[in-house]
Amino acid sequence: MRTILRTRHYSLRTEEAYLGWIRRFILFHGKRHPQEMGGTEVAAFLNYLAGERRVAAATQND
């Protein structure tokens, strides 16, 4: 993932933020590999962020 972000010239801060969100997503789903998951798991994670963590919608849209 880091290589892809660097190839696309994302800033270091953006890279770290994206990797942090990916890590949280994986941990939220019991360390399952992202290739094993789909839209249902993404929706569950976003609902968790909005409902329990109160993360702003703008943060979720990145």
CHARMM-style PDB file with segment names, atoms N, HN, CA, C and O in Angstrom:
ATOM      1  N   MET     1       0.822  -1.176   0.000  1.00  0.00      PROA
ATOM      2  CA  MET     1       0.000   0.000   0.000  1.00  0.00      PROA
ATOM      3  C   MET     1       0.875   1.252   0.000  1.00  0.00      PROA
ATOM      4  O   MET     1       0.610   2.219  -0.714  1.00  0.00      PROA
ATOM      5  N   ARG     2       1.903   1.205   0.805  1.00  0.00      PROA
ATOM      6  HN  ARG     2       2.118   0.419   1.385  1.00  0.00      PROA
ATOM      7  CA  ARG     2       2.806   2.355   0.902  1.00  0.00      PROA
ATOM      8  C   ARG     2       3.420   2.671  -0.465  1.00  0.00      PROA
ATOM      9  O   ARG     2       3.534   3.837  -0.843  1.00  0.00      PROA
ATOM     10  N   THR     3       3.813   1.632  -1.202  1.00  0.00      PROA
ATOM     11  HN  THR     3       3.721   0.685  -0.895  1.00  0.00      PROA
ATOM     12  CA  THR     3       4.396   1.822  -2.527  1.00  0.00      PROA
ATOM     13  C   THR     3       3.405   2.471  -3.477  1.00  0.00      PROA
ATOM     14  O   THR     3       3.767   3.366  -4.241  1.00  0.00      PROA
ATOM     15  N   ILE     4       2.165   2.028  -3.434  1.00  0.00      PROA
ATOM     16  HN  ILE     4       1.871   1.301  -2.813  1.00  0.00      PROA
ATOM     17  CA  ILE     4       1.128   2.600  -4.302  1.00  0.00      PROA
ATOM     18  C   ILE     4       0.928   4.073  -3.983  1.00  0.00      PROA
ATOM     19  O   ILE     4       0.856   4.902  -4.891  1.00  0.00      PROA
ATOM     20  N   LEU     5       0.837   4.403  -2.708  1.00  0.00      PROA
ATOM     21  HN  LEU     5       0.895   3.730  -1.971  1.00  0.00      PROA
ATOM     22  CA  LEU     5       0.625   5.794  -2.311  1.00  0.00      PROA
ATOM     23  C   LEU     5       1.795   6.676  -2.724  1.00  0.00      PROA
ATOM     24  O   LEU     5       1.604   7.815  -3.150  1.00  0.00      PROA
ATOM     25  N   ARG     6       2.999   6.146  -2.596  1.00  0.00      PROA
ATOM     26  HN  ARG     6       3.153   5.221  -2.250  1.00  0.00      PROA
ATOM     27  CA  ARG     6       4.179   6.935  -2.976  1.00  0.00      PROA
ATOM     28  C   ARG     6       4.269   7.108  -4.489  1.00  0.00      PROA
ATOM     29  O   ARG     6       4.678   8.166  -4.967  1.00  0.00      PROA
ATOM     30  N   THR     7       3.890   6.079  -5.245  1.00  0.00      PROA
ATOM     31  HN  THR     7       3.557   5.219  -4.856  1.00  0.00      PROA
ATOM     32  CA  THR     7       3.878   6.168  -6.700  1.00  0.00      PROA
ATOM     33  C   THR     7       2.901   7.250  -7.163  1.00  0.00      PROA
ATOM     34  O   THR     7       3.125   7.916  -8.174  1.00  0.00      PROA
ATOM     35  N   ARG     8       1.819   7.409  -6.407  1.00  0.00      PROA
ATOM     36  HN  ARG     8       1.637   6.868  -5.585  1.00  0.00      PROA
ATOM     37  CA  ARG     8       0.817   8.419  -6.746  1.00  0.00      PROA
ATOM     38  C   ARG     8       1.129   9.783  -6.139  1.00  0.00      PROA
ATOM     39  O   ARG     8       0.326  10.711  -6.239  1.00  0.00      PROA
ATOM     40  N   HSD     9       2.294   9.901  -5.510  1.00  0.00      PROA
ATOM     41  HN  HSD     9       2.945   9.148  -5.428  1.00  0.00      PROA
ATOM     42  CA  HSD     9       2.795  11.167  -4.958  1.00  0.00      PROA
ATOM     43  C   HSD     9       1.923  11.746  -3.841  1.00  0.00      PROA
ATOM     44  O   HSD     9       1.756  12.961  -3.737  1.00  0.00      PROA
ATOM     45  N   TYR    10       1.375  10.867  -3.015  1.00  0.00      PROA
ATOM     46  HN  TYR    10       1.511   9.880  -3.100  1.00  0.00      PROA
ATOM     47  CA  TYR    10       0.649  11.335  -1.837  1.00  0.00      PROA
ATOM     48  C   TYR    10       1.652  11.853  -0.815  1.00  0.00      PROA
ATOM     49  O   TYR    10       2.788  11.382  -0.754  1.00  0.00      PROA
ATOM     50  N   SER    11       1.231  12.814  -0.022  1.00  0.00      PROA
ATOM     51  HN  SER    11       0.309  13.196  -0.071  1.00  0.00      PROA
ATOM     52  CA  SER    11       2.134  13.338   1.012  1.00  0.00      PROA
ATOM     53  C   SER    11       2.337  12.274   2.093  1.00  0.00      PROA
ATOM     54  O   SER    11       1.538  11.347   2.230  1.00  0.00      PROA
ATOM     55  N   LEU    12       3.406  12.425   2.847  1.00  0.00      PROA
ATOM     56  HN  LEU    12       4.054  13.178   2.737  1.00  0.00      PROA
ATOM     57  CA  LEU    12       3.713  11.485   3.921  1.00  0.00      PROA
ATOM     58  C   LEU    12       2.594  11.465   4.965  1.00  0.00      PROA
ATOM     59  O   LEU    12       2.230  10.406   5.476  1.00  0.00      PROA
ATOM     60  N   ARG    13       2.060  12.637   5.273  1.00  0.00      PROA
ATOM     61  HN  ARG    13       2.356  13.497   4.858  1.00  0.00      PROA
ATOM     62  CA  ARG    13       0.965  12.706   6.254  1.00  0.00      PROA
ATOM     63  C   ARG    13      -0.278  11.976   5.754  1.00  0.00      PROA
ATOM     64  O   ARG    13      -0.950  11.298   6.531  1.00  0.00      PROA
ATOM     65  N   THR    14      -0.587  12.105   4.479  1.00  0.00      PROA
ATOM     66  HN  THR    14      -0.041  12.656   3.848  1.00  0.00      PROA
ATOM     67  CA  THR    14      -1.738  11.410   3.901  1.00  0.00      PROA
ATOM     68  C   THR    14      -1.493   9.908   3.900  1.00  0.00      PROA
ATOM     69  O   THR    14      -2.387   9.122   4.213  1.00  0.00      PROA
ATOM     70  N   GLU    15      -0.282   9.523   3.547  1.00  0.00      PROA
ATOM     71  HN  GLU    15       0.444  10.162   3.292  1.00  0.00      PROA
ATOM     72  CA  GLU    15       0.090   8.108   3.555  1.00  0.00      PROA
ATOM     73  C   GLU    15      -0.118   7.513   4.941  1.00  0.00      PROA
ATOM     74  O   GLU    15      -0.734   6.456   5.080  1.00  0.00      PROA
ATOM     75  N   GLU    16       0.387   8.179   5.953  1.00  0.00      PROA
ATOM     76  HN  GLU    16       0.888   9.037   5.840  1.00  0.00      PROA
ATOM     77  CA  GLU    16       0.241   7.682   7.325  1.00  0.00      PROA
ATOM     78  C   GLU    16      -1.222   7.622   7.749  1.00  0.00      PROA
ATOM     79  O   GLU    16      -1.633   6.679   8.425  1.00  0.00      PROA
ATOM     80  N   ALA    17      -2.006   8.615   7.358  1.00  0.00      PROA
ATOM     81  HN  ALA    17      -1.672   9.380   6.808  1.00  0.00      PROA
ATOM     82  CA  ALA    17      -3.434   8.618   7.697  1.00  0.00      PROA
ATOM     83  C   ALA    17      -4.145   7.441   7.047  1.00  0.00      PROA
ATOM     84  O   ALA    17      -4.911   6.739   7.707  1.00  0.00      PROA
ATOM     85  N   TYR    18      -3.900   7.219   5.760  1.00  0.00      PROA
ATOM     86  HN  TYR    18      -3.278   7.789   5.224  1.00  0.00      PROA
ATOM     87  CA  TYR    18      -4.545   6.112   5.049  1.00  0.00      PROA
ATOM     88  C   TYR    18      -4.151   4.768   5.655  1.00  0.00      PROA
ATOM     89  O   TYR    18      -5.003   3.902   5.852  1.00  0.00      PROA
ATOM     90  N   LEU    19      -2.870   4.592   5.949  1.00  0.00      PROA
ATOM     91  HN  LEU    19      -2.177   5.296   5.789  1.00  0.00      PROA
ATOM     92  CA  LEU    19      -2.421   3.342   6.542  1.00  0.00      PROA
ATOM     93  C   LEU    19      -3.037   3.126   7.925  1.00  0.00      PROA
ATOM     94  O   LEU    19      -3.344   1.998   8.308  1.00  0.00      PROA
ATOM     95  N   GLY    20      -3.211   4.208   8.659  1.00  0.00      PROA
ATOM     96  HN  GLY    20      -2.962   5.125   8.347  1.00  0.00      PROA
ATOM     97  CA  GLY    20      -3.865   4.108   9.969  1.00  0.00      PROA
ATOM     98  C   GLY    20      -5.309   3.660   9.853  1.00  0.00      PROA
ATOM     99  O   GLY    20      -5.769   2.823  10.630  1.00  0.00      PROA
ATOM    100  N   TRP    21      -6.027   4.214   8.883  1.00  0.00      PROA
ATOM    101  HN  TRP    21      -5.653   4.894   8.251  1.00  0.00      PROA
ATOM    102  CA  TRP    21      -7.428   3.818   8.680  1.00  0.00      PROA
ATOM    103  C   TRP    21      -7.528   2.370   8.215  1.00  0.00      PROA
ATOM    104  O   TRP    21      -8.433   1.644   8.628  1.00  0.00      PROA
ATOM    105  N   ILE    22      -6.608   1.950   7.365  1.00  0.00      PROA
ATOM    106  HN  ILE    22      -5.873   2.539   7.030  1.00  0.00      PROA
ATOM    107  CA  ILE    22      -6.604   0.553   6.904  1.00  0.00      PROA
ATOM    108  C   ILE    22      -6.352  -0.378   8.081  1.00  0.00      PROA
ATOM    109  O   ILE    22      -6.996  -1.419   8.214  1.00  0.00      PROA
ATOM    110  N   ARG    23      -5.413   0.004   8.928  1.00  0.00      PROA
ATOM    111  HN  ARG    23      -4.890   0.849   8.820  1.00  0.00      PROA
ATOM    112  CA  ARG    23      -5.111  -0.804  10.120  1.00  0.00      PROA
ATOM    113  C   ARG    23      -6.336  -0.914  11.025  1.00  0.00      PROA
ATOM    114  O   ARG    23      -6.659  -2.002  11.500  1.00  0.00      PROA
ATOM    115  N   ARG    24      -7.018   0.203  11.265  1.00  0.00      PROA
ATOM    116  HN  ARG    24      -6.756   1.087  10.878  1.00  0.00      PROA
ATOM    117  CA  ARG    24      -8.216   0.188  12.104  1.00  0.00      PROA
ATOM    118  C   ARG    24      -9.314  -0.680  11.497  1.00  0.00      PROA
ATOM    119  O   ARG    24     -10.014  -1.396  12.214  1.00  0.00      PROA
ATOM    120  N   PHE    25      -9.463  -0.615  10.177  1.00  0.00      PROA
ATOM    121  HN  PHE    25      -8.895  -0.034   9.594  1.00  0.00      PROA
ATOM    122  CA  PHE    25     -10.459  -1.427   9.478  1.00  0.00      PROA
ATOM    123  C   PHE    25     -10.175  -2.914   9.684  1.00  0.00      PROA
ATOM    124  O   PHE    25     -11.084  -3.687   9.989  1.00  0.00      PROA
ATOM    125  N   ILE    26      -8.924  -3.310   9.518  1.00  0.00      PROA
ATOM    126  HN  ILE    26      -8.186  -2.683   9.270  1.00  0.00      PROA
ATOM    127  CA  ILE    26      -8.538  -4.712   9.680  1.00  0.00      PROA
ATOM    128  C   ILE    26      -8.746  -5.167  11.125  1.00  0.00      PROA
ATOM    129  O   ILE    26      -9.272  -6.254  11.363  1.00  0.00      PROA
ATOM    130  N   LEU    27      -8.340  -4.352  12.076  1.00  0.00      PROA
ATOM    131  HN  LEU    27      -7.913  -3.469  11.883  1.00  0.00      PROA
ATOM    132  CA  LEU    27      -8.521  -4.712  13.487  1.00  0.00      PROA
ATOM    133  C   LEU    27      -9.997  -4.788  13.865  1.00  0.00      PROA
ATOM    134  O   LEU    27     -10.392  -5.661  14.638  1.00  0.00      PROA
ATOM    135  N   PHE    28     -10.805  -3.894  13.335  1.00  0.00      PROA
ATOM    136  HN  PHE    28     -10.484  -3.185  12.707  1.00  0.00      PROA
ATOM    137  CA  PHE    28     -12.242  -3.893  13.607  1.00  0.00      PROA
ATOM    138  C   PHE    28     -12.870  -5.225  13.192  1.00  0.00      PROA
ATOM    139  O   PHE    28     -13.802  -5.703  13.839  1.00  0.00      PROA
ATOM    140  N   HSD    29     -12.364  -5.814  12.125  1.00  0.00      PROA
ATOM    141  HN  HSD    29     -11.607  -5.425  11.599  1.00  0.00      PROA
ATOM    142  CA  HSD    29     -12.920  -7.065  11.608  1.00  0.00      PROA
ATOM    143  C   HSD    29     -12.101  -8.290  12.027  1.00  0.00      PROA
ATOM    144  O   HSD    29     -12.054  -9.289  11.309  1.00  0.00      PROA
ATOM    145  N   GLY    30     -11.471  -8.205  13.168  1.00  0.00      PROA
ATOM    146  HN  GLY    30     -11.509  -7.393  13.751  1.00  0.00      PROA
ATOM    147  CA  GLY    30     -10.794  -9.365  13.739  1.00  0.00      PROA
ATOM    148  C   GLY    30      -9.578  -9.826  12.962  1.00  0.00      PROA
ATOM    149  O   GLY    30      -9.304 -11.024  12.894  1.00  0.00      PROA
ATOM    150  N   LYS    31      -8.849  -8.896  12.377  1.00  0.00      PROA
ATOM    151  HN  LYS    31      -9.072  -7.923  12.432  1.00  0.00      PROA
ATOM    152  CA  LYS    31      -7.609  -9.159  11.643  1.00  0.00      PROA
ATOM    153  C   LYS    31      -7.816 -10.016  10.396  1.00  0.00      PROA
ATOM    154  O   LYS    31      -6.906 -10.718   9.956  1.00  0.00      PROA
ATOM    155  N   ARG    32      -9.030  -9.950   9.830  1.00  0.00      PROA
ATOM    156  HN  ARG    32      -9.769  -9.379  10.187  1.00  0.00      PROA
ATOM    157  CA  ARG    32      -9.262 -10.632   8.555  1.00  0.00      PROA
ATOM    158  C   ARG    32      -8.565  -9.862   7.445  1.00  0.00      PROA
ATOM    159  O   ARG    32      -8.425  -8.641   7.520  1.00  0.00      PROA
ATOM    160  N   HSD    33      -8.133 -10.574   6.423  1.00  0.00      PROA
ATOM    161  HN  HSD    33      -8.247 -11.565   6.362  1.00  0.00      PROA
ATOM    162  CA  HSD    33      -7.473  -9.931   5.290  1.00  0.00      PROA
ATOM    163  C   HSD    33      -8.507  -9.149   4.483  1.00  0.00      PROA
ATOM    164  O   HSD    33      -9.610  -9.648   4.258  1.00  0.00      PROA
ATOM    165  N   PRO    34      -8.175  -7.932   4.043  1.00  0.00      PROA
ATOM    166  CA  PRO    34      -9.128  -7.122   3.274  1.00  0.00      PROA
ATOM    167  C   PRO    34      -9.664  -7.811   2.021  1.00  0.00      PROA
ATOM    168  O   PRO    34     -10.781  -7.517   1.596  1.00  0.00      PROA
ATOM    169  N   GLN    35      -8.898  -8.719   1.422  1.00  0.00      PROA
ATOM    170  HN  GLN    35      -7.991  -8.958   1.768  1.00  0.00      PROA
ATOM    171  CA  GLN    35      -9.382  -9.424   0.236  1.00  0.00      PROA
ATOM    172  C   GLN    35     -10.545 -10.353   0.558  1.00  0.00      PROA
ATOM    173  O   GLN    35     -11.287 -10.745  -0.342  1.00  0.00      PROA
ATOM    174  N   GLU    36     -10.714 -10.713   1.832  1.00  0.00      PROA
ATOM    175  HN  GLU    36     -10.110 -10.395   2.564  1.00  0.00      PROA
ATOM    176  CA  GLU    36     -11.811 -11.579   2.251  1.00  0.00      PROA
ATOM    177  C   GLU    36     -13.091 -10.789   2.521  1.00  0.00      PROA
ATOM    178  O   GLU    36     -14.139 -11.373   2.796  1.00  0.00      PROA
ATOM    179  N   MET    37     -13.002  -9.473   2.442  1.00  0.00      PROA
ATOM    180  HN  MET    37     -12.151  -8.999   2.219  1.00  0.00      PROA
ATOM    181  CA  MET    37     -14.131  -8.628   2.818  1.00  0.00      PROA
ATOM    182  C   MET    37     -14.638  -7.841   1.628  1.00  0.00      PROA
ATOM    183  O   MET    37     -13.974  -7.718   0.598  1.00  0.00      PROA
ATOM    184  N   GLY    38     -15.846  -7.308   1.807  1.00  0.00      PROA
ATOM    185  HN  GLY    38     -16.385  -7.407   2.643  1.00  0.00      PROA
ATOM    186  CA  GLY    38     -16.450  -6.540   0.724  1.00  0.00      PROA
ATOM    187  C   GLY    38     -17.247  -5.369   1.251  1.00  0.00      PROA
ATOM    188  O   GLY    38     -16.950  -4.823   2.314  1.00  0.00      PROA
ATOM    189  N   GLY    39     -18.248  -4.994   0.508  1.00  0.00      PROA
ATOM    190  HN  GLY    39     -18.489  -5.437  -0.356  1.00  0.00      PROA
ATOM    191  CA  GLY    39     -19.055  -3.826   0.831  1.00  0.00      PROA
ATOM    192  C   GLY    39     -19.757  -3.909   2.172  1.00  0.00      PROA
ATOM    193  O   GLY    39     -19.915  -2.895   2.852  1.00  0.00      PROA
ATOM    194  N   THR    40     -20.177  -5.093   2.559  1.00  0.00      PROA
ATOM    195  HN  THR    40     -20.049  -5.916   2.006  1.00  0.00      PROA
ATOM    196  CA  THR    40     -20.864  -5.263   3.847  1.00  0.00      PROA
ATOM    197  C   THR    40     -19.948  -4.865   4.997  1.00  0.00      PROA
ATOM    198  O   THR    40     -20.368  -4.177   5.928  1.00  0.00      PROA
ATOM    199  N   GLU    41     -18.694  -5.302   4.925  1.00  0.00      PROA
ATOM    200  HN  GLU    41     -18.353  -5.860   4.169  1.00  0.00      PROA
ATOM    201  CA  GLU    41     -17.740  -4.977   5.989  1.00  0.00      PROA
ATOM    202  C   GLU    41     -17.372  -3.500   5.980  1.00  0.00      PROA
ATOM    203  O   GLU    41     -17.181  -2.900   7.037  1.00  0.00      PROA
ATOM    204  N   VAL    42     -17.272  -2.918   4.802  1.00  0.00      PROA
ATOM    205  HN  VAL    42     -17.427  -3.406   3.943  1.00  0.00      PROA
ATOM    206  CA  VAL    42     -16.986  -1.483   4.712  1.00  0.00      PROA
ATOM    207  C   VAL    42     -18.129  -0.695   5.342  1.00  0.00      PROA
ATOM    208  O   VAL    42     -17.895   0.234   6.115  1.00  0.00      PROA
ATOM    209  N   ALA    43     -19.368  -1.068   5.010  1.00  0.00      PROA
ATOM    210  HN  ALA    43     -19.558  -1.823   4.382  1.00  0.00      PROA
ATOM    211  CA  ALA    43     -20.535  -0.386   5.574  1.00  0.00      PROA
ATOM    212  C   ALA    43     -20.578  -0.528   7.093  1.00  0.00      PROA
ATOM    213  O   ALA    43     -20.893   0.432   7.796  1.00  0.00      PROA
ATOM    214  N   ALA    44     -20.266  -1.712   7.597  1.00  0.00      PROA
ATOM    215  HN  ALA    44     -20.010  -2.491   7.025  1.00  0.00      PROA
ATOM    216  CA  ALA    44     -20.261  -1.931   9.051  1.00  0.00      PROA
ATOM    217  C   ALA    44     -19.227  -1.044   9.728  1.00  0.00      PROA
ATOM    218  O   ALA    44     -19.493  -0.473  10.785  1.00  0.00      PROA
ATOM    219  N   PHE    45     -18.052  -0.926   9.124  1.00  0.00      PROA
ATOM    220  HN  PHE    45     -17.836  -1.390   8.265  1.00  0.00      PROA
ATOM    221  CA  PHE    45     -16.988  -0.092   9.692  1.00  0.00      PROA
ATOM    222  C   PHE    45     -17.387   1.379   9.665  1.00  0.00      PROA
ATOM    223  O   PHE    45     -17.178   2.094  10.645  1.00  0.00      PROA
ATOM    224  N   LEU    46     -17.955   1.836   8.558  1.00  0.00      PROA
ATOM    225  HN  LEU    46     -18.124   1.256   7.761  1.00  0.00      PROA
ATOM    226  CA  LEU    46     -18.382   3.237   8.462  1.00  0.00      PROA
ATOM    227  C   LEU    46     -19.503   3.547   9.447  1.00  0.00      PROA
ATOM    228  O   LEU    46     -19.529   4.629  10.034  1.00  0.00      PROA
ATOM    229  N   ASN    47     -20.428   2.609   9.633  1.00  0.00      PROA
ATOM    230  HN  ASN    47     -20.407   1.731   9.156  1.00  0.00      PROA
ATOM    231  CA  ASN    47     -21.500   2.804  10.618  1.00  0.00      PROA
ATOM    232  C   ASN    47     -20.929   2.877  12.024  1.00  0.00      PROA
ATOM    233  O   ASN    47     -21.381   3.681  12.841  1.00  0.00      PROA
ATOM    234  N   TYR    48     -19.939   2.043  12.310  1.00  0.00      PROA
ATOM    235  HN  TYR    48     -19.572   1.391  11.647  1.00  0.00      PROA
ATOM    236  CA  TYR    48     -19.268   2.083  13.612  1.00  0.00      PROA
ATOM    237  C   TYR    48     -18.596   3.443  13.824  1.00  0.00      PROA
ATOM    238  O   TYR    48     -18.718   4.047  14.890  1.00  0.00      PROA
ATOM    239  N   LEU    49     -17.889   3.914  12.800  1.00  0.00      PROA
ATOM    240  HN  LEU    49     -17.790   3.424  11.934  1.00  0.00      PROA
ATOM    241  CA  LEU    49     -17.217   5.205  12.924  1.00  0.00      PROA
ATOM    242  C   LEU    49     -18.211   6.335  13.156  1.00  0.00      PROA
ATOM    243  O   LEU    49     -17.985   7.198  14.004  1.00  0.00      PROA
ATOM    244  N   ALA    50     -19.296   6.332  12.415  1.00  0.00      PROA
ATOM    245  HN  ALA    50     -19.479   5.631  11.727  1.00  0.00      PROA
ATOM    246  CA  ALA    50     -20.295   7.399  12.524  1.00  0.00      PROA
ATOM    247  C   ALA    50     -21.063   7.317  13.837  1.00  0.00      PROA
ATOM    248  O   ALA    50     -21.310   8.334  14.484  1.00  0.00      PROA
ATOM    249  N   GLY    51     -21.436   6.112  14.223  1.00  0.00      PROA
ATOM    250  HN  GLY    51     -21.235   5.285  13.698  1.00  0.00      PROA
ATOM    251  CA  GLY    51     -22.283   5.944  15.399  1.00  0.00      PROA
ATOM    252  C   GLY    51     -21.548   5.953  16.719  1.00  0.00      PROA
ATOM    253  O   GLY    51     -21.882   6.724  17.619  1.00  0.00      PROA
ATOM    254  N   GLU    52     -20.563   5.111  16.836  1.00  0.00      PROA
ATOM    255  HN  GLU    52     -20.291   4.485  16.106  1.00  0.00      PROA
ATOM    256  CA  GLU    52     -19.881   4.953  18.121  1.00  0.00      PROA
ATOM    257  C   GLU    52     -18.674   5.864  18.287  1.00  0.00      PROA
ATOM    258  O   GLU    52     -18.417   6.354  19.387  1.00  0.00      PROA
ATOM    259  N   ARG    53     -17.943   6.093  17.228  1.00  0.00      PROA
ATOM    260  HN  ARG    53     -18.151   5.694  16.335  1.00  0.00      PROA
ATOM    261  CA  ARG    53     -16.744   6.929  17.317  1.00  0.00      PROA
ATOM    262  C   ARG    53     -17.022   8.380  16.959  1.00  0.00      PROA
ATOM    263  O   ARG    53     -16.185   9.253  17.191  1.00  0.00      PROA
ATOM    264  N   ARG    54     -18.195   8.640  16.394  1.00  0.00      PROA
ATOM    265  HN  ARG    54     -18.875   7.931  16.206  1.00  0.00      PROA
ATOM    266  CA  ARG    54     -18.625   9.982  15.992  1.00  0.00      PROA
ATOM    267  C   ARG    54     -17.609  10.672  15.069  1.00  0.00      PROA
ATOM    268  O   ARG    54     -17.310  11.857  15.221  1.00  0.00      PROA
ATOM    269  N   VAL    55     -17.098   9.908  14.123  1.00  0.00      PROA
ATOM    270  HN  VAL    55     -17.341   8.946  14.000  1.00  0.00      PROA
ATOM    271  CA  VAL    55     -16.182  10.460  13.123  1.00  0.00      PROA
ATOM    272  C   VAL    55     -16.997  11.210  12.089  1.00  0.00      PROA
ATOM    273  O   VAL    55     -18.022  10.714  11.621  1.00  0.00      PROA
ATOM    274  N   ALA    56     -16.551  12.396  11.732  1.00  0.00      PROA
ATOM    275  HN  ALA    56     -15.718  12.799  12.112  1.00  0.00      PROA
ATOM    276  CA  ALA    56     -17.292  13.228  10.781  1.00  0.00      PROA
ATOM    277  C   ALA    56     -17.395  12.564   9.421  1.00  0.00      PROA
ATOM    278  O   ALA    56     -16.499  11.825   9.012  1.00  0.00      PROA
ATOM    279  N   ALA    57     -18.490  12.829   8.722  1.00  0.00      PROA
ATOM    280  HN  ALA    57     -19.218  13.428   9.055  1.00  0.00      PROA
ATOM    281  CA  ALA    57     -18.702  12.260   7.390  1.00  0.00      PROA
ATOM    282  C   ALA    57     -17.587  12.670   6.431  1.00  0.00      PROA
ATOM    283  O   ALA    57     -17.191  11.881   5.573  1.00  0.00      PROA
ATOM    284  N   ALA    58     -17.080  13.883   6.565  1.00  0.00      PROA
ATOM    285  HN  ALA    58     -17.402  14.524   7.263  1.00  0.00      PROA
ATOM    286  CA  ALA    58     -16.000  14.340   5.687  1.00  0.00      PROA
ATOM    287  C   ALA    58     -14.753  13.480   5.850  1.00  0.00      PROA
ATOM    288  O   ALA    58     -14.030  13.246   4.881  1.00  0.00      PROA
ATOM    289  N   THR    59     -14.501  13.017   7.046  1.00  0.00      PROA
ATOM    290  HN  THR    59     -15.088  13.207   7.833  1.00  0.00      PROA
ATOM    291  CA  THR    59     -13.355  12.130   7.291  1.00  0.00      PROA
ATOM    292  C   THR    59     -13.566  10.805   6.591  1.00  0.00      PROA
ATOM    293  O   THR    59     -12.617  10.232   6.056  1.00  0.00      PROA
ATOM    294  N   GLN    60     -14.772  10.314   6.586  1.00  0.00      PROA
ATOM    295  HN  GLN    60     -15.543  10.779   7.022  1.00  0.00      PROA
ATOM    296  CA  GLN    60     -15.086   9.029   5.965  1.00  0.00      PROA
ATOM    297  C   GLN    60     -15.028   9.099   4.448  1.00  0.00      PROA
ATOM    298  O   GLN    60     -14.870   8.064   3.801  1.00  0.00      PROA
ATOM    299  N   ASN    61     -15.148  10.257   3.872  1.00  0.00      PROA
ATOM    300  HN  ASN    61     -15.277  11.098   4.399  1.00  0.00      PROA
ATOM    301  CA  ASN    61     -15.175  10.386   2.412  1.00  0.00      PROA
ATOM    302  C   ASN    61     -13.802  10.372   1.780  1.00  0.00      PROA
ATOM    303  O   ASN    61     -13.711  10.295   0.554  1.00  0.00      PROA
ATOM    304  N   ASP    62     -12.716  10.444   2.557  1.00  0.00      PROA
ATOM    305  HN  ASP    62     -12.790  10.506   3.553  1.00  0.00      PROA
ATOM    306  CA  ASP    62     -11.359  10.477   1.981  1.00  0.00      PROA
ATOM    307  C   ASP    62     -10.992   9.224   1.273  1.00  0.00      PROA
ATOM    308  OT1 ASP    62      -9.886   9.115   0.743  1.00  0.00      PROA
TER     309      ASP     62
END
